[in-house]
Amino acid sequence: MYDKPNTMASKEADKSREREMSKSTSQQADKFVVRLPDGMRNRLTDAALAQHASMNTLFIQALEQFLDSQQRQQLLLDALAEQVKRLERASAPA
């Protein structure tokens, strides 16, 4: 099998195609403007730099963690409510 040589030009062409694909995906993505309290943008920037990620990536990860934790919390509350009902039924006089 023949592999094309890894030339600098082919690497640059690959990067260019990746940027264009990313750009078109980014342009089609839903956008939402958020007003941040004083200092939060700097904190987000610092955290993104420390994790070698974009601010957008960090923001999306934080939102996903929050939404996932809300879902887990609701599941636990539902399970607790069901357990309370079972205990109440079991302790009720016959």
N, CA, C and O atoms as CSV, one atom per row, in Angstrom:
chain,resi,resn,atom,element,x,y,z
A,1,MET,N,N,0.842,-1.169,0.000
A,1,MET,CA,C,0.000,0.000,0.000
A,1,MET,C,C,0.890,1.236,0.000
A,1,MET,O,O,1.913,1.269,0.685
A,2,TYR,N,N,0.511,2.230,-0.751
A,2,TYR,CA,C,1.293,3.441,-0.890
A,2,TYR,C,C,0.745,4.524,0.031
A,2,TYR,O,O,-0.439,4.854,-0.034
A,3,ASP,N,N,1.594,5.073,0.884
A,3,ASP,CA,C,1.216,6.199,1.739
A,3,ASP,C,C,1.786,7.468,1.142
A,3,ASP,O,O,2.937,7.497,0.706
A,4,LYS,N,N,0.973,8.523,1.125
A,4,LYS,CA,C,1.506,9.783,0.614
A,4,LYS,C,C,2.495,10.347,1.620
A,4,LYS,O,O,2.317,10.173,2.826
A,5,PRO,N,N,3.502,10.998,1.157
A,5,PRO,CA,C,4.509,11.525,2.069
A,5,PRO,C,C,3.917,12.609,2.971
A,5,PRO,O,O,3.047,13.373,2.554
A,6,ASN,N,N,4.398,12.662,4.201
A,6,ASN,CA,C,3.958,13.689,5.139
A,6,ASN,C,C,4.765,14.955,4.898
A,6,ASN,O,O,5.768,15.203,5.567
A,7,THR,N,N,4.330,15.729,3.964
A,7,THR,CA,C,5.019,16.978,3.674
A,7,THR,C,C,4.383,18.093,4.473
A,7,THR,O,O,3.261,17.964,4.962
A,8,MET,N,N,5.097,19.169,4.598
A,8,MET,CA,C,4.575,20.326,5.314
A,8,MET,C,C,3.332,20.859,4.606
A,8,MET,O,O,2.385,21.288,5.266
A,9,ALA,N,N,3.322,20.839,3.285
A,9,ALA,CA,C,2.176,21.338,2.523
A,9,ALA,C,C,0.939,20.488,2.786
A,9,ALA,O,O,-0.157,21.028,2.940
A,10,SER,N,N,1.098,19.160,2.841
A,10,SER,CA,C,-0.068,18.307,3.075
A,10,SER,C,C,-0.580,18.477,4.499
A,10,SER,O,O,-1.787,18.416,4.733
A,11,LYS,N,N,0.326,18.691,5.453
A,11,LYS,CA,C,-0.099,18.925,6.833
A,11,LYS,C,C,-0.879,20.234,6.941
A,11,LYS,O,O,-1.898,20.305,7.628
A,12,GLU,N,N,-0.394,21.255,6.262
A,12,GLU,CA,C,-1.088,22.545,6.282
A,12,GLU,C,C,-2.450,22.434,5.609
A,12,GLU,O,O,-3.417,23.041,6.069
A,13,ALA,N,N,-2.536,21.670,4.532
A,13,ALA,CA,C,-3.809,21.473,3.842
A,13,ALA,C,C,-4.794,20.747,4.762
A,13,ALA,O,O,-5.975,21.092,4.803
A,14,ASP,N,N,-4.307,19.735,5.504
A,14,ASP,CA,C,-5.162,19.018,6.447
A,14,ASP,C,C,-5.677,19.953,7.537
A,14,ASP,O,O,-6.855,19.918,7.892
A,15,LYS,N,N,-4.785,20.787,8.063
A,15,LYS,CA,C,-5.180,21.734,9.101
A,15,LYS,C,C,-6.209,22.726,8.568
A,15,LYS,O,O,-7.162,23.080,9.261
A,16,SER,N,N,-6.008,23.163,7.347
A,16,SER,CA,C,-6.936,24.103,6.737
A,16,SER,C,C,-8.318,23.490,6.588
A,16,SER,O,O,-9.325,24.141,6.869
A,17,ARG,N,N,-8.371,22.221,6.140
A,17,ARG,CA,C,-9.660,21.518,6.008
A,17,ARG,C,C,-10.324,21.363,7.369
A,17,ARG,O,O,-11.536,21.541,7.490
A,18,GLU,N,N,-9.539,21.030,8.399
A,18,GLU,CA,C,-10.086,20.884,9.749
A,18,GLU,C,C,-10.664,22.207,10.251
A,18,GLU,O,O,-11.736,22.227,10.857
A,19,ARG,N,N,-9.954,23.316,10.000
A,19,ARG,CA,C,-10.448,24.628,10.426
A,19,ARG,C,C,-11.750,24.969,9.715
A,19,ARG,O,O,-12.674,25.493,10.338
A,20,GLU,N,N,-11.837,24.681,8.428
A,20,GLU,CA,C,-13.054,24.967,7.676
A,20,GLU,C,C,-14.224,24.138,8.179
A,20,GLU,O,O,-15.336,24.649,8.311
A,21,MET,N,N,-13.981,22.847,8.463
A,21,MET,CA,C,-15.041,21.987,8.980
A,21,MET,C,C,-15.493,22.491,10.346
A,21,MET,O,O,-16.692,22.549,10.619
A,22,SER,N,N,-14.551,22.851,11.200
A,22,SER,CA,C,-14.857,23.354,12.525
A,22,SER,C,C,-15.609,24.676,12.430
A,22,SER,O,O,-16.550,24.920,13.185
A,23,LYS,N,N,-15.195,25.511,11.515
A,23,LYS,CA,C,-15.817,26.813,11.332
A,23,LYS,C,C,-17.267,26.662,10.902
A,23,LYS,O,O,-18.143,27.341,11.437
A,24,SER,N,N,-17.534,25.781,9.940
A,24,SER,CA,C,-18.903,25.615,9.479
A,24,SER,C,C,-19.769,25.007,10.576
A,24,SER,O,O,-20.935,25.378,10.712
A,25,THR,N,N,-19.224,24.084,11.358
A,25,THR,CA,C,-19.972,23.500,12.464
A,25,THR,C,C,-20.243,24.571,13.516
A,25,THR,O,O,-21.348,24.651,14.052
A,26,SER,N,N,-19.257,25.379,13.806
A,26,SER,CA,C,-19.394,26.439,14.793
A,26,SER,C,C,-20.435,27.460,14.351
A,26,SER,O,O,-21.214,27.951,15.168
A,27,GLN,N,N,-20.448,27.775,13.076
A,27,GLN,CA,C,-21.400,28.754,12.568
A,27,GLN,C,C,-22.835,28.229,12.632
A,27,GLN,O,O,-23.777,29.014,12.737
A,28,GLN,N,N,-23.003,26.918,12.571
A,28,GLN,CA,C,-24.334,26.329,12.589
A,28,GLN,C,C,-24.820,26.033,14.009
A,28,GLN,O,O,-26.001,25.749,14.211
A,29,ALA,N,N,-23.937,26.097,14.974
A,29,ALA,CA,C,-24.287,25.753,16.357
A,29,ALA,C,C,-25.194,26.822,16.963
A,29,ALA,O,O,-25.128,27.995,16.595
A,30,ASP,N,N,-26.041,26.391,17.899
A,30,ASP,CA,C,-26.863,27.344,18.632
A,30,ASP,C,C,-25.955,28.272,19.421
A,30,ASP,O,O,-24.918,27.860,19.941
A,31,LYS,N,N,-26.359,29.518,19.500
A,31,LYS,CA,C,-25.582,30.500,20.247
A,31,LYS,C,C,-26.471,31.105,21.317
A,31,LYS,O,O,-27.675,31.275,21.124
A,32,PHE,N,N,-25.857,31.429,22.452
A,32,PHE,CA,C,-26.579,31.968,23.591
A,32,PHE,C,C,-25.667,32.971,24.276
A,32,PHE,O,O,-24.553,32.631,24.677
A,33,VAL,N,N,-26.131,34.197,24.410
A,33,VAL,CA,C,-25.330,35.239,25.043
A,33,VAL,C,C,-25.536,35.159,26.553
A,33,VAL,O,O,-26.666,35.068,27.034
A,34,VAL,N,N,-24.433,35.195,27.290
A,34,VAL,CA,C,-24.488,35.107,28.746
A,34,VAL,C,C,-23.810,36.340,29.335
A,34,VAL,O,O,-22.704,36.708,28.940
A,35,ARG,N,N,-24.491,36.965,30.280
A,35,ARG,CA,C,-23.879,38.082,31.007
A,35,ARG,C,C,-23.196,37.504,32.236
A,35,ARG,O,O,-23.841,36.876,33.076
A,36,LEU,N,N,-21.905,37.716,32.337
A,36,LEU,CA,C,-21.127,37.171,33.451
A,36,LEU,C,C,-20.917,38.242,34.514
A,36,LEU,O,O,-20.722,39.412,34.183
A,37,PRO,N,N,-20.954,37.859,35.776
A,37,PRO,CA,C,-20.660,38.836,36.831
A,37,PRO,C,C,-19.188,39.264,36.769
A,37,PRO,O,O,-18.348,38.578,36.187
A,38,ASP,N,N,-18.912,40.390,37.371
A,38,ASP,CA,C,-17.542,40.915,37.373
A,38,ASP,C,C,-16.559,39.843,37.829
A,38,ASP,O,O,-16.774,39.173,38.839
A,39,GLY,N,N,-15.483,39.694,37.075
A,39,GLY,CA,C,-14.406,38.787,37.432
A,39,GLY,C,C,-14.575,37.360,36.937
A,39,GLY,O,O,-13.601,36.609,36.887
A,40,MET,N,N,-15.790,36.971,36.569
A,40,MET,CA,C,-15.994,35.579,36.166
A,40,MET,C,C,-15.325,35.272,34.825
A,40,MET,O,O,-14.820,34.166,34.629
A,41,ARG,N,N,-15.316,36.229,33.907
A,41,ARG,CA,C,-14.647,35.988,32.626
A,41,ARG,C,C,-13.169,35.720,32.842
A,41,ARG,O,O,-12.599,34.836,32.202
A,42,ASN,N,N,-12.543,36.473,33.735
A,42,ASN,CA,C,-11.122,36.255,34.033
A,42,ASN,C,C,-10.896,34.883,34.650
A,42,ASN,O,O,-9.926,34.199,34.323
A,43,ARG,N,N,-11.794,34.484,35.542
A,43,ARG,CA,C,-11.680,33.149,36.159
A,43,ARG,C,C,-11.833,32.060,35.113
A,43,ARG,O,O,-11.103,31.069,35.128
A,44,LEU,N,N,-12.790,32.244,34.199
A,44,LEU,CA,C,-13.016,31.271,33.138
A,44,LEU,C,C,-11.809,31.205,32.203
A,44,LEU,O,O,-11.391,30.121,31.796
A,45,THR,N,N,-11.259,32.356,31.871
A,45,THR,CA,C,-10.067,32.408,31.017
A,45,THR,C,C,-8.900,31.682,31.670
A,45,THR,O,O,-8.224,30.878,31.028
A,46,ASP,N,N,-8.664,31.969,32.953
A,46,ASP,CA,C,-7.561,31.328,33.677
A,46,ASP,C,C,-7.741,29.810,33.736
A,46,ASP,O,O,-6.789,29.058,33.531
A,47,ALA,N,N,-8.956,29.372,34.014
A,47,ALA,CA,C,-9.224,27.932,34.098
A,47,ALA,C,C,-9.032,27.266,32.735
A,47,ALA,O,O,-8.481,26.169,32.649
A,48,ALA,N,N,-9.485,27.930,31.680
A,48,ALA,CA,C,-9.338,27.374,30.333
A,48,ALA,C,C,-7.861,27.259,29.957
A,48,ALA,O,O,-7.434,26.250,29.395
A,49,LEU,N,N,-7.100,28.282,30.264
A,49,LEU,CA,C,-5.657,28.232,29.977
A,49,LEU,C,C,-4.983,27.112,30.751
A,49,LEU,O,O,-4.136,26.398,30.212
A,50,ALA,N,N,-5.358,26.959,32.010
A,50,ALA,CA,C,-4.756,25.917,32.849
A,50,ALA,C,C,-5.073,24.523,32.321
A,50,ALA,O,O,-4.264,23.606,32.462
A,51,GLN,N,N,-6.247,24.358,31.712
A,51,GLN,CA,C,-6.649,23.049,31.202
A,51,GLN,C,C,-6.377,22.884,29.709
A,51,GLN,O,O,-6.742,21.870,29.114
A,52,HIS,N,N,-5.737,23.881,29.111
A,52,HIS,CA,C,-5.426,23.850,27.673
A,52,HIS,C,C,-6.693,23.601,26.858
A,52,HIS,O,O,-6.708,22.781,25.940
A,53,ALA,N,N,-7.750,24.322,27.213
A,53,ALA,CA,C,-9.037,24.187,26.537
A,53,ALA,C,C,-9.565,25.586,26.224
A,53,ALA,O,O,-9.066,26.585,26.740
A,54,SER,N,N,-10.568,25.632,25.383
A,54,SER,CA,C,-11.193,26.921,25.088
A,54,SER,C,C,-12.164,27.276,26.211
A,54,SER,O,O,-12.612,26.412,26.965
A,55,MET,N,N,-12.472,28.549,26.302
A,55,MET,CA,C,-13.453,28.987,27.283
A,55,MET,C,C,-14.801,28.330,26.985
A,55,MET,O,O,-15.514,27.935,27.907
A,56,ASN,N,N,-15.147,28.212,25.724
A,56,ASN,CA,C,-16.406,27.593,25.333
A,56,ASN,C,C,-16.465,26.142,25.804
A,56,ASN,O,O,-17.477,25.705,26.352
A,57,THR,N,N,-15.384,25.401,25.591
A,57,THR,CA,C,-15.335,24.000,26.017
A,57,THR,C,C,-15.520,23.892,27.518
A,57,THR,O,O,-16.279,23.049,27.997
A,58,LEU,N,N,-14.834,24.738,28.256
A,58,LEU,CA,C,-14.940,24.715,29.709
A,58,LEU,C,C,-16.356,25.066,30.161
A,58,LEU,O,O,-16.885,24.445,31.082
A,59,PHE,N,N,-16.956,26.036,29.529
A,59,PHE,CA,C,-18.313,26.460,29.849
A,59,PHE,C,C,-19.305,25.325,29.585
A,59,PHE,O,O,-20.180,25.057,30.408
A,60,ILE,N,N,-19.168,24.663,28.440
A,60,ILE,CA,C,-20.052,23.546,28.077
A,60,ILE,C,C,-19.878,22.397,29.075
A,60,ILE,O,O,-20.865,21.799,29.503
A,61,GLN,N,N,-18.641,22.087,29.448
A,61,GLN,CA,C,-18.395,21.019,30.429
A,61,GLN,C,C,-19.060,21.341,31.759
A,61,GLN,O,O,-19.647,20.461,32.389
A,62,ALA,N,N,-18.971,22.593,32.191
A,62,ALA,CA,C,-19.586,22.994,33.460
A,62,ALA,C,C,-21.103,22.861,33.385
A,62,ALA,O,O,-21.731,22.390,34.333
A,63,LEU,N,N,-21.690,23.268,32.275
A,63,LEU,CA,C,-23.137,23.126,32.109
A,63,LEU,C,C,-23.560,21.663,32.106
A,63,LEU,O,O,-24.560,21.298,32.725
A,64,GLU,N,N,-22.798,20.829,31.407
A,64,GLU,CA,C,-23.120,19.398,31.374
A,64,GLU,C,C,-23.046,18.784,32.763
A,64,GLU,O,O,-23.913,17.995,33.137
A,65,GLN,N,N,-22.016,19.140,33.533
A,65,GLN,CA,C,-21.891,18.623,34.897
A,65,GLN,C,C,-23.082,19.056,35.748
A,65,GLN,O,O,-23.633,18.254,36.502
A,66,PHE,N,N,-23.474,20.311,35.629
A,66,PHE,CA,C,-24.601,20.817,36.402
A,66,PHE,C,C,-25.883,20.074,36.030
A,66,PHE,O,O,-26.611,19.608,36.907
A,67,LEU,N,N,-26.156,19.964,34.729
A,67,LEU,CA,C,-27.389,19.296,34.297
A,67,LEU,C,C,-27.397,17.826,34.680
A,67,LEU,O,O,-28.431,17.298,35.091
A,68,ASP,N,N,-26.258,17.162,34.551
A,68,ASP,CA,C,-26.166,15.755,34.965
A,68,ASP,C,C,-26.411,15.612,36.462
A,68,ASP,O,O,-27.097,14.683,36.890
A,69,SER,N,N,-25.856,16.524,37.263
A,69,SER,CA,C,-26.034,16.429,38.711
A,69,SER,C,C,-27.485,16.698,39.091
A,69,SER,O,O,-27.994,16.107,40.044
A,70,GLN,N,N,-28.154,17.578,38.361
A,70,GLN,CA,C,-29.567,17.830,38.614
A,70,GLN,C,C,-30.397,16.586,38.333
A,70,GLN,O,O,-31.319,16.259,39.080
A,71,GLN,N,N,-30.061,15.903,37.254
A,71,GLN,CA,C,-30.778,14.676,36.900
A,71,GLN,C,C,-30.545,13.597,37.959
A,71,GLN,O,O,-31.488,12.922,38.371
A,72,ARG,N,N,-29.294,13.430,38.401
A,72,ARG,CA,C,-28.986,12.450,39.445
A,72,ARG,C,C,-29.703,12.794,40.749
A,72,ARG,O,O,-30.226,11.916,41.435
A,73,GLN,N,N,-29.717,14.070,41.074
A,73,GLN,CA,C,-30.386,14.511,42.289
A,73,GLN,C,C,-31.879,14.173,42.222
A,73,GLN,O,O,-32.447,13.709,43.211
A,74,GLN,N,N,-32.512,14.395,41.084
A,74,GLN,CA,C,-33.932,14.085,40.944
A,74,GLN,C,C,-34.186,12.589,41.066
A,74,GLN,O,O,-35.162,12.172,41.690
A,75,LEU,N,N,-33.314,11.784,40.476
A,75,LEU,CA,C,-33.455,10.330,40.598
A,75,LEU,C,C,-33.364,9.885,42.059
A,75,LEU,O,O,-34.132,9.030,42.500
A,76,LEU,N,N,-32.427,10.467,42.803
A,76,LEU,CA,C,-32.284,10.130,44.220
A,76,LEU,C,C,-33.500,10.568,45.029
A,76,LEU,O,O,-33.970,9.837,45.901
A,77,LEU,N,N,-34.004,11.759,44.739
A,77,LEU,CA,C,-35.190,12.236,45.449
A,77,LEU,C,C,-36.407,11.353,45.156
A,77,LEU,O,O,-37.193,11.049,46.053
A,78,ASP,N,N,-36.551,10.948,43.899
A,78,ASP,CA,C,-37.656,10.058,43.527
A,78,ASP,C,C,-37.539,8.716,44.246
A,78,ASP,O,O,-38.533,8.184,44.739
A,79,ALA,N,N,-36.330,8.174,44.304
A,79,ALA,CA,C,-36.112,6.899,44.988
A,79,ALA,C,C,-36.391,7.039,46.479
A,79,ALA,O,O,-36.971,6.139,47.086
A,80,LEU,N,N,-35.989,8.142,47.067
A,80,LEU,CA,C,-36.238,8.382,48.488
A,80,LEU,C,C,-37.737,8.497,48.758
A,80,LEU,O,O,-38.240,7.922,49.723
A,81,ALA,N,N,-38.439,9.225,47.923
A,81,ALA,CA,C,-39.892,9.368,48.086
A,81,ALA,C,C,-40.585,8.006,47.987
A,81,ALA,O,O,-41.504,7.721,48.755
A,82,GLU,N,N,-40.163,7.192,47.072
A,82,GLU,CA,C,-40.733,5.854,46.917
A,82,GLU,C,C,-40.455,5.003,48.158
A,82,GLU,O,O,-41.325,4.260,48.611
A,83,GLN,N,N,-39.256,5.111,48.700
A,83,GLN,CA,C,-38.904,4.351,49.907
A,83,GLN,C,C,-39.752,4.802,51.096
A,83,GLN,O,O,-40.196,3.974,51.892
A,84,VAL,N,N,-39.977,6.103,51.218
A,84,VAL,CA,C,-40.817,6.629,52.299
A,84,VAL,C,C,-42.229,6.067,52.177
A,84,VAL,O,O,-42.824,5.660,53.174
A,85,LYS,N,N,-42.767,6.043,50.957
A,85,LYS,CA,C,-44.111,5.479,50.743
A,85,LYS,C,C,-44.158,4.013,51.163
A,85,LYS,O,O,-45.117,3.589,51.808
A,86,ARG,N,N,-43.151,3.245,50.812
A,86,ARG,CA,C,-43.106,1.828,51.197
A,86,ARG,C,C,-43.077,1.669,52.710
A,86,ARG,O,O,-43.784,0.825,53.262
A,87,LEU,N,N,-42.268,2.471,53.377
A,87,LEU,CA,C,-42.187,2.395,54.833
A,87,LEU,C,C,-43.507,2.783,55.494
A,87,LEU,O,O,-43.932,2.165,56.469
A,88,GLU,N,N,-44.150,3.817,54.947
A,88,GLU,CA,C,-45.441,4.234,55.495
A,88,GLU,C,C,-46.487,3.141,55.320
A,88,GLU,O,O,-47.283,2.890,56.225
A,89,ARG,N,N,-46.488,2.489,54.154
A,89,ARG,CA,C,-47.447,1.398,53.914
A,89,ARG,C,C,-47.165,0.219,54.851
A,89,ARG,O,O,-48.085,-0.412,55.370
A,90,ALA,N,N,-45.885,-0.062,55.054
A,90,ALA,CA,C,-45.512,-1.203,55.895
A,90,ALA,C,C,-45.840,-0.957,57.359
A,90,ALA,O,O,-46.149,-1.898,58.090
A,91,SER,N,N,-45.777,0.306,57.800
A,91,SER,CA,C,-46.037,0.591,59.216
A,91,SER,C,C,-47.495,0.946,59.487
A,91,SER,O,O,-47.871,1.127,60.645
A,92,ALA,N,N,-48.314,1.048,58.461
A,92,ALA,CA,C,-49.738,1.378,58.651
A,92,ALA,C,C,-50.467,0.164,59.263
A,92,ALA,O,O,-50.198,-0.982,58.901
A,93,PRO,N,N,-51.391,0.440,60.197
A,93,PRO,CA,C,-52.139,-0.679,60.782
A,93,PRO,C,C,-53.013,-1.373,59.732
A,93,PRO,O,O,-53.558,-0.730,58.834
A,94,ALA,N,N,-53.133,-2.676,59.863
A,94,ALA,CA,C,-53.878,-3.459,58.886
A,94,ALA,C,C,-55.357,-3.415,59.083
A,94,ALA,O,O,-56.100,-4.035,58.322
